[in-house]
Amino acid sequence: MPNRTLAFIDPGMRLTPYLCAAAEGLPASVRPVFLASRPKPRSMLRRSGHRPAGIDSRRLGPRTGADSGHGADIDPEALMETLRLQRDRDAVTGKTRAFRAVERSVRAFLDEQTPHGIFCWNGSGLAAGLATQMARHRGIPVAFGENGYLPGTMQLDPLGVNAAASFGPAGTTLAHILERTWTEEQRQSLNALLDDYRRGKSFVPGRTRPPGLRASPLAYVQQAMLDLRNRAPRQQQPMNRLVPARTPALPERFLFFPLQVRQDSQLTVHSPVYGPRLDLAIGDLVDALAQVAPGFQLVVKLHPADRHKTNYDPSIRRFPKVIWIGAGDVRDILRTATAVVTVNSTVGVEALVFGKPVVVLGDAVYGFDGLIHLVRERTQLIDAVSSALSAPTDDARVSSYLRYLYFDALTHAHPNDYSEASTSRFRKRLIEVLWGPESRG
């Protein structure tokens, strides 16, 4: 394998220690380099022997004519479609000082390190989005990572993550997936994994994070100050006070709608029908059930990470017959749900594991017509709900899809699993995605 430089672009606080551990086992011919914008990841990298580049705005002088536009290798409209945060999209539109600092820093990093491949987690951050466009303009292969859809798995893909991945509708077809064949050993292995999951067993890492992979105390203080400056103003009024603290008794027949985080890229990037306005989806689902299944109730579960970000109390007052759940294991709800509606949450795959019909309201990696009930326009919701409540799932088709997802699409590694098995699989799959199977060594 020829000497190559592998660039990791702006990994977050959770992923950085895993990458530090995984990088230790890279082949001697692969040199890892890092661009990191935040204090804690930079500190962890330095403590692991790396010298990360950062985002430096101090070298920016007054804006000149040369700074008035974007670089020739940047497509602003395409870039904004990939960005999760509104403030990043505003920075691109306004060509702000913050945007110019990130653009210059990423460009300088690529110029200085001349990487042969880059890795971005999720790809919806500003630095990752810029690095992706610049790398592709230069002919540098890109790999994207994200959490997987089944226990102990991760996404590693050359096109993107979630709906943009090559193993989703953007890169393959359901017919191709169903053509795959599987050994009896594979069937039994996945069946055992899914049986454990259905019984409530949680994924247990082979090894937890080593104590040495920590940021310095100073970095914690610096990160806290930075987070405080960037924190969005808190709502003055209490939020979600009407969401019950305890899980209420569930009806015999119900449609389950698990909510997602309002600022997550799954909603801001991959939700063309409703965007982050899940309150509108709740209203449409209430109307749909009233028309096609008056005997069914709607059960809505608040995402725990969104409790202090989106206030659903107005929706609870508007739709008093909707049953709300504030916490708890989603599997307890999936066991008795009649069908599940989601924009594109991982719960959609979990619902398939439990054999439940799934209605998808956005762009999802599992959004194959014939596997789930797909909604492309709000007017299609009534028919989709009606079909999901009346037509059973094709168990053989679902099983084939889950085997494809587990054995072909996903990598058997996890950001919380620091075992040699996990980090080795991550390295091998990453090298394969960037440079082909022959490069694994």
Backbone torsions as a table, in degrees:
resi	resn	phi	psi	omega
1	MET	NA	125.9	-179.6
2	PRO	-67.6	160.8	178.1
3	ASN	-65.1	132.6	-178.5
4	ARG	-140.3	152.4	175.3
5	THR	-109.6	129.0	-178.5
6	LEU	-113.8	119.1	-175.9
7	ALA	-101.8	127.0	175.3
8	PHE	-101.8	122.8	-171.6
9	ILE	-100.8	112.5	169.5
10	ASP	46.8	56.0	176.9
11	PRO	-68.1	150.1	-178.0
12	GLY	-80.8	-177.7	-175.4
13	MET	-67.9	-31.9	179.7
14	ARG	-77.4	-38.4	-173.6
15	LEU	-82.3	-30.4	-173.7
16	THR	-54.7	-48.1	-179.9
17	PRO	-63.1	-33.2	177.1
18	TYR	-65.2	-42.2	179.0
19	LEU	-65.6	-35.9	176.6
20	CYS	-60.9	-43.5	179.6
21	ALA	-67.8	-42.7	-178.3
22	ALA	-67.7	-36.0	-177.0
23	ALA	-65.2	-25.4	-180.0
24	GLU	-61.3	-27.6	-177.4
25	GLY	-100.0	8.1	177.6
26	LEU	-63.1	150.1	175.8
27	PRO	-56.4	151.5	-179.0
28	ALA	-59.8	-22.6	-178.7
29	SER	-81.5	-6.5	-178.6
30	VAL	-110.0	120.3	-179.6
31	ARG	-102.3	115.6	178.1
32	PRO	-83.5	136.7	174.1
33	VAL	-132.4	154.4	-171.8
34	PHE	-132.8	140.2	166.0
35	LEU	-113.3	120.8	-176.7
36	ALA	-136.9	129.7	-174.1
37	SER	-97.6	-19.0	-171.6
38	ARG	-107.5	152.7	-173.0
39	PRO	-60.0	-47.0	-175.4
40	LYS	-65.2	-47.7	176.2
41	PRO	-60.3	-39.4	179.8
42	ARG	-63.6	-40.6	179.1
43	SER	-65.4	-44.7	178.9
44	MET	-59.3	-42.2	-179.3
45	LEU	-65.1	-44.0	179.3
46	ARG	-62.9	-41.1	179.3
47	ARG	-65.9	-21.0	178.6
48	SER	-94.3	6.6	175.9
49	GLY	93.7	9.0	179.0
50	HIS	-99.2	161.7	178.0
51	ARG	-121.6	82.6	-174.1
52	PRO	-70.4	141.7	169.3
53	ALA	-80.0	157.5	-178.5
54	GLY	-126.6	-175.9	175.0
55	ILE	-97.2	115.6	-172.4
56	ASP	-118.1	113.2	178.2
57	SER	-97.1	-3.7	-175.3
58	ARG	-70.8	-26.0	-178.0
59	ARG	-82.9	-4.2	-179.9
60	LEU	-78.4	123.2	174.2
61	GLY	-90.7	-168.1	175.4
62	PRO	-58.0	146.9	-179.1
63	ARG	-64.1	132.5	179.3
64	THR	-117.1	179.1	177.4
65	GLY	-58.2	-35.1	179.8
66	ALA	-66.7	-24.4	-178.8
67	ASP	-93.8	-0.6	-171.1
68	SER	-75.1	-14.6	179.5
69	GLY	-128.6	-176.8	176.2
70	HIS	-91.0	160.4	177.5
71	GLY	-63.3	158.8	-178.2
72	ALA	-63.8	-21.0	-179.3
73	ASP	-94.0	11.5	-179.3
74	ILE	-116.7	126.3	173.5
75	ASP	-105.2	99.5	-172.9
76	PRO	-58.3	-41.5	-177.7
77	GLU	-65.9	-45.0	178.3
78	ALA	-65.2	-36.3	179.2
79	LEU	-63.3	-46.4	-177.1
80	MET	-63.6	-29.7	178.5
81	GLU	-66.5	-20.2	-177.9
82	THR	-97.8	-9.3	-171.6
83	LEU	-87.6	137.7	-176.7
84	ARG	-80.0	-41.8	-171.3
85	LEU	-96.0	140.3	178.7
86	GLN	-64.5	-35.3	-179.3
87	ARG	-64.7	-31.9	176.5
88	ASP	-71.0	-39.9	177.6
89	ARG	-64.6	-40.1	177.2
90	ASP	-63.7	-37.3	179.5
91	ALA	-65.0	-38.7	177.8
92	VAL	-66.3	-46.1	-179.2
93	THR	-61.8	-44.0	-176.7
94	GLY	-87.6	-2.4	-177.3
95	LYS	48.0	48.7	-173.6
96	THR	-69.0	170.6	177.5
97	ARG	-59.9	-40.4	179.0
98	ALA	-61.9	-42.8	179.1
99	PHE	-63.4	-45.3	-178.2
100	ARG	-63.8	-34.3	178.2
101	ALA	-65.1	-43.8	179.5
102	VAL	-66.7	-43.9	-178.5
103	GLU	-61.2	-46.8	-179.5
104	ARG	-65.6	-39.5	-178.9
105	SER	-66.9	-43.2	178.7
106	VAL	-64.3	-43.3	-179.3
107	ARG	-64.1	-43.2	179.1
108	ALA	-64.5	-39.2	178.7
109	PHE	-61.4	-46.4	-179.9
110	LEU	-67.7	-37.1	177.9
111	ASP	-63.9	-42.8	-175.4
112	GLU	-76.3	-38.5	-174.3
113	GLN	-92.3	-20.3	-178.0
114	THR	40.6	61.7	-176.3
115	PRO	-69.7	155.6	175.7
116	HIS	-97.4	-4.8	177.0
117	GLY	-170.1	151.5	177.4
118	ILE	-130.0	152.7	179.5
119	PHE	-125.0	130.5	177.8
120	CYS	-126.4	133.4	173.9
121	TRP	-84.7	118.5	-179.1
122	ASN	72.8	-53.6	177.7
123	GLY	90.8	4.3	-176.7
124	SER	-96.8	3.3	174.6
125	GLY	-85.2	162.6	-174.9
126	LEU	-65.5	-47.1	-179.8
127	ALA	-62.3	-42.0	179.6
128	ALA	-66.1	-41.2	179.1
129	GLY	-63.7	-43.1	177.5
130	LEU	-65.7	-44.4	-179.4
131	ALA	-62.2	-37.9	179.4
132	THR	-63.2	-46.5	-180.0
133	GLN	-65.5	-43.9	180.0
134	MET	-64.0	-41.8	-179.0
135	ALA	-64.3	-45.2	-179.6
136	ARG	-65.5	-34.0	176.3
137	HIS	-64.1	-31.6	-179.2
138	ARG	-92.0	0.3	-178.9
139	GLY	77.8	22.9	179.6
140	ILE	-93.3	126.8	179.3
141	PRO	-67.4	148.8	-177.2
142	VAL	-123.6	139.6	172.6
143	ALA	-121.6	141.0	-179.6
144	PHE	-117.7	144.2	178.4
145	GLY	-125.6	154.9	177.0
146	GLU	-167.5	164.2	175.4
147	ASN	-57.9	149.3	179.7
148	GLY	-84.4	179.2	-176.9
149	TYR	-103.8	-4.3	178.1
150	LEU	-130.7	158.8	-174.9
151	PRO	-54.6	133.8	175.1
152	GLY	71.7	27.9	-176.7
153	THR	-125.7	165.5	-179.8
154	MET	-143.2	150.0	171.7
155	GLN	-90.8	131.5	169.9
156	LEU	-137.7	114.7	-167.1
157	ASP	-148.3	148.2	-179.4
158	PRO	-81.8	-17.8	-177.1
159	LEU	-96.6	-37.3	-176.7
160	GLY	162.9	-165.3	179.6
161	VAL	-122.4	165.1	179.4
162	ASN	54.9	-127.7	-174.5
163	ALA	-64.2	-23.3	-178.0
164	ALA	-84.2	-6.1	-174.7
165	ALA	-69.4	156.4	-178.7
166	SER	-68.9	-18.8	179.1
167	PHE	-94.7	9.3	173.7
168	GLY	-104.9	-172.5	-179.5
169	PRO	-58.1	-20.3	178.8
170	ALA	-71.6	-20.4	-173.4
171	GLY	-130.7	-7.3	-179.1
172	THR	-152.6	-178.2	-179.0
173	THR	-126.9	158.3	177.0
174	LEU	-64.3	-35.4	179.0
175	ALA	-60.0	-42.7	178.5
176	HIS	-63.5	-40.7	-179.8
177	ILE	-63.7	-42.9	-176.4
178	LEU	-72.4	-15.8	177.3
179	GLU	-75.9	-18.2	-176.3
180	ARG	-66.4	146.6	176.8
181	THR	-115.0	156.0	-173.2
182	TRP	-135.6	147.3	177.7
183	THR	-78.2	161.4	177.6
184	GLU	-63.8	-34.4	178.1
185	GLU	-63.2	-41.7	178.1
186	GLN	-64.6	-42.5	179.4
187	ARG	-59.4	-47.6	-178.1
188	GLN	-67.1	-38.1	-179.6
189	SER	-62.1	-47.7	-179.6
190	LEU	-70.2	-39.2	178.1
191	ASN	-57.9	-40.9	179.0
192	ALA	-64.9	-42.6	178.8
193	LEU	-61.0	-46.0	-177.1
194	LEU	-71.4	-33.8	176.1
195	ASP	-63.3	-42.2	177.0
196	ASP	-61.3	-42.5	-179.5
197	TYR	-63.4	-44.6	-179.0
198	ARG	-62.7	-32.4	-179.8
199	ARG	-78.4	-3.4	176.0
200	GLY	101.9	5.2	-180.0
201	LYS	-72.2	136.3	-179.7
202	SER	-97.2	155.3	176.7
203	PHE	-66.9	131.9	179.9
204	VAL	-115.8	116.7	179.9
205	PRO	-60.7	147.0	175.4
206	GLY	-67.9	-28.3	176.9
207	ARG	-154.3	133.1	177.9
208	THR	-82.5	174.8	-176.3
209	ARG	-62.5	128.7	177.4
210	PRO	-61.6	145.6	-176.6
211	PRO	-58.5	-30.3	-175.8
212	GLY	-72.4	-16.5	-177.5
213	LEU	-86.5	70.0	-179.2
214	ARG	-132.8	155.4	174.0
215	ALA	-80.7	163.2	178.3
216	SER	-73.5	158.0	176.1
217	PRO	-56.3	-38.0	179.0
218	LEU	-62.6	-39.2	-179.8
219	ALA	-64.0	-35.2	177.1
220	TYR	-63.1	-42.1	179.1
221	VAL	-65.5	-46.2	179.7
222	GLN	-61.2	-41.0	179.8
223	GLN	-65.7	-40.5	179.4
224	ALA	-63.1	-39.8	178.8
225	MET	-67.2	-40.4	179.0
226	LEU	-65.3	-43.1	179.1
227	ASP	-63.5	-36.5	179.9
228	LEU	-65.0	-40.7	179.3
229	ARG	-67.3	-34.8	-175.5
230	ASN	-92.0	-4.8	-176.2
231	ARG	-67.5	135.6	177.1
232	ALA	-68.3	146.2	179.3
233	PRO	-57.0	133.0	179.3
234	ARG	-74.2	146.7	175.9
235	GLN	-63.6	137.7	-179.1
236	GLN	-70.8	-36.1	-179.2
237	GLN	-89.8	147.4	177.1
238	PRO	-59.3	149.4	-175.4
239	MET	-116.2	146.1	173.5
240	ASN	55.2	38.4	177.9
241	ARG	-68.5	-24.9	-176.0
242	LEU	-87.7	-5.7	176.1
243	VAL	-75.0	123.0	-175.7
244	PRO	-64.5	144.4	179.3
245	ALA	-73.8	-32.0	179.4
246	ARG	-106.6	148.9	179.5
247	THR	-71.4	122.5	179.9
248	PRO	-74.9	168.3	175.1
249	ALA	-64.7	136.6	-177.6
250	LEU	-95.0	144.7	179.9
251	PRO	-72.0	169.5	-178.8
252	GLU	-68.5	-37.0	-179.0
253	ARG	-126.9	122.7	179.2
254	PHE	-155.5	156.4	174.5
255	LEU	-102.6	128.1	-173.8
256	PHE	-104.0	129.7	179.4
257	PHE	-126.5	97.3	175.9
258	PRO	-80.8	127.3	-178.9
259	LEU	-78.7	162.3	179.7
260	GLN	-123.0	169.3	-176.8
261	VAL	-74.7	130.2	-172.2
262	ARG	-58.3	-36.5	-176.2
263	GLN	-96.3	5.2	179.7
264	ASP	-70.2	147.6	-179.3
265	SER	-61.9	-23.4	178.0
266	GLN	-60.8	-32.4	178.2
267	LEU	-94.5	-42.1	-174.7
268	THR	-77.1	-22.2	-177.9
269	VAL	-112.3	-38.8	-169.7
270	HIS	-113.5	26.9	-178.9
271	SER	-128.2	77.4	-175.0
272	PRO	-73.5	-18.2	-176.5
273	VAL	-85.5	-51.8	-175.5
274	TYR	-113.5	-14.8	-174.4
275	GLY	58.4	-141.9	178.0
276	PRO	-84.6	2.8	-176.3
277	ARG	-84.4	71.3	-179.9
278	LEU	-72.5	-16.9	174.0
279	ASP	-63.7	-34.6	176.4
280	LEU	-67.2	-39.1	178.5
281	ALA	-64.1	-38.7	178.1
282	ILE	-60.4	-45.8	178.5
283	GLY	-61.1	-42.8	179.3
284	ASP	-65.1	-37.0	179.5
285	LEU	-69.0	-38.2	175.6
286	VAL	-60.4	-45.5	179.2
287	ASP	-65.1	-40.6	-179.1
288	ALA	-63.3	-44.9	179.4
289	LEU	-64.7	-37.2	179.1
290	ALA	-61.8	-31.2	-178.1
291	GLN	-86.0	-41.1	-171.1
292	VAL	-106.8	-20.1	-177.0
293	ALA	-153.1	71.2	-176.3
294	PRO	-59.5	-22.7	-179.1
295	GLY	-80.8	-6.4	-179.2
296	PHE	-95.7	149.4	174.1
297	GLN	-111.2	156.3	176.5
298	LEU	-97.9	128.0	175.7
299	VAL	-112.5	124.6	-176.9
300	VAL	-117.8	131.8	177.3
301	LYS	-112.7	125.8	177.8
302	LEU	-72.9	135.6	175.3
303	HIS	-73.6	129.7	-175.5
304	PRO	-60.0	-31.1	-179.0
305	ALA	-78.7	-5.3	-178.3
306	ASP	-109.8	3.5	-174.3
307	ARG	-58.4	-36.7	-177.0
308	HIS	-107.1	19.0	-179.1
309	LYS	-118.8	-34.6	-178.2
310	THR	-128.3	128.4	-177.3
311	ASN	-95.4	112.7	179.7
312	TYR	-100.2	6.6	178.1
313	ASP	-56.7	-41.1	177.0
314	PRO	-59.6	-38.0	178.3
315	SER	-68.0	-36.5	179.2
316	ILE	-65.4	-40.0	177.6
317	ARG	-68.5	-37.0	-176.9
318	ARG	-72.1	-33.6	-176.7
319	PHE	-123.8	76.4	-173.1
320	PRO	-66.2	-18.5	-178.8
321	LYS	-85.0	-10.5	177.0
322	VAL	-71.4	135.9	178.6
323	ILE	-93.2	126.1	-177.4
324	TRP	-108.4	143.5	177.0
325	ILE	-126.2	130.0	-175.7
326	GLY	-96.8	-20.7	-175.6
327	ALA	-162.5	178.0	176.9
328	GLY	112.8	169.1	-178.7
329	ASP	-76.5	123.8	-177.0
330	VAL	-63.0	-25.1	-179.4
331	ARG	-63.7	-30.5	178.3
332	ASP	-65.8	-27.8	178.6
333	ILE	-84.6	-41.1	-178.2
334	LEU	-62.1	-30.6	-177.7
335	ARG	-60.2	-34.2	-174.1
336	THR	-112.1	-5.0	179.4
337	ALA	-65.1	146.4	175.2
338	THR	-79.9	-41.2	177.8
339	ALA	-155.4	166.5	-175.1
340	VAL	-128.9	138.3	173.1
341	VAL	-116.4	134.3	177.2
342	THR	-148.4	156.7	171.2
343	VAL	-72.5	-59.1	178.6
344	ASN	-167.6	27.3	-176.4
345	SER	-67.1	158.2	170.6
346	THR	-57.5	-24.3	178.2
347	VAL	-60.6	-24.1	175.6
348	GLY	-61.2	-42.9	176.1
349	VAL	-68.7	-41.1	178.7
350	GLU	-60.6	-36.5	177.0
351	ALA	-64.4	-39.3	176.3
352	LEU	-63.0	-38.3	177.6
353	VAL	-59.2	-34.7	179.1
354	PHE	-89.1	6.4	176.7
355	GLY	73.8	26.6	-177.1
356	LYS	-98.2	140.9	171.5
357	PRO	-62.9	142.9	-175.2
358	VAL	-126.2	130.7	172.2
359	VAL	-103.5	127.0	-176.5
360	VAL	-112.0	125.6	-175.6
361	LEU	-100.2	-1.5	-177.3
362	GLY	-140.9	-159.5	176.2
363	ASP	-90.0	117.3	-176.7
364	ALA	-128.2	150.1	179.3
365	VAL	-65.0	-24.8	177.9
366	TYR	-101.2	16.2	-174.1
367	GLY	-81.2	53.1	179.1
368	PHE	-92.7	124.5	175.2
369	ASP	-62.5	127.2	-173.9
370	GLY	106.9	-18.5	173.7
371	LEU	-104.0	-41.5	179.2
372	ILE	-130.6	177.3	177.5
373	HIS	-101.5	110.9	-169.6
374	LEU	-96.3	133.9	177.7
375	VAL	-114.7	115.5	178.2
376	ARG	-101.3	-21.6	177.8
377	GLU	-138.9	152.9	-177.3
378	ARG	-60.0	-29.9	-179.2
379	THR	-67.7	-16.5	-179.1
380	GLN	-87.7	-6.1	-172.5
381	LEU	-64.8	-41.7	-176.5
382	ILE	-60.3	-47.9	180.0
383	ASP	-64.5	-37.6	-179.2
384	ALA	-65.6	-43.9	178.6
385	VAL	-64.2	-42.6	178.8
386	SER	-59.8	-44.9	179.8
387	SER	-65.1	-42.2	-177.9
388	ALA	-64.5	-35.0	-178.2
389	LEU	-81.2	-17.1	-175.1
390	SER	-110.1	-22.5	-175.1
391	ALA	-108.9	125.1	177.5
392	PRO	-71.0	159.8	178.3
393	THR	-74.3	154.6	174.5
394	ASP	-86.7	99.4	-173.0
395	ASP	-60.5	-39.4	-179.6
396	ALA	-65.1	-40.9	179.3
397	ARG	-66.0	-44.0	178.9
398	VAL	-62.5	-42.4	179.7
399	SER	-62.3	-41.8	178.3
400	SER	-62.9	-40.9	179.3
401	TYR	-64.8	-43.9	-178.4
402	LEU	-65.2	-35.4	176.1
403	ARG	-65.8	-43.0	177.1
404	TYR	-59.5	-45.4	-178.0
405	LEU	-61.6	-43.7	-174.2
406	TYR	-76.9	-44.0	-172.4
407	PHE	-93.3	-26.1	-177.7
408	ASP	-106.4	-48.2	-168.3
409	ALA	-82.5	-42.0	-172.1
410	LEU	-98.2	156.3	177.0
411	THR	-100.2	135.1	-178.3
412	HIS	-83.2	66.8	176.2
413	ALA	-143.7	163.0	-177.7
414	HIS	-150.2	138.9	-178.5
415	PRO	-61.0	-18.0	177.5
416	ASN	-95.5	-2.9	-176.3
417	ASP	-107.9	107.6	-176.3
418	TYR	-96.0	15.0	178.5
419	SER	-68.1	159.0	178.9
420	GLU	-62.7	-34.4	178.1
421	ALA	-61.0	-44.4	-178.7
422	SER	-68.4	-51.8	-176.8
423	THR	-66.2	-33.2	178.7
424	SER	-67.2	-43.2	177.8
425	ARG	-64.2	-39.4	176.8
426	PHE	-59.4	-49.5	-178.9
427	ARG	-60.3	-47.5	-177.3
428	LYS	-62.7	-43.7	-178.7
429	ARG	-68.9	-39.0	179.8
430	LEU	-62.8	-46.4	179.1
431	ILE	-63.3	-38.8	179.3
432	GLU	-65.9	-42.7	179.8
433	VAL	-62.9	-40.9	-176.5
434	LEU	-78.0	-43.1	-167.7
435	TRP	-127.8	7.3	175.2
436	GLY	96.2	157.6	-177.7
437	PRO	-58.9	-31.1	-177.6
438	GLU	-69.2	-10.8	-177.2
439	SER	-92.1	-3.0	-174.8
440	ARG	-68.9	-26.0	178.3
441	GLY	77.4	NA	NA
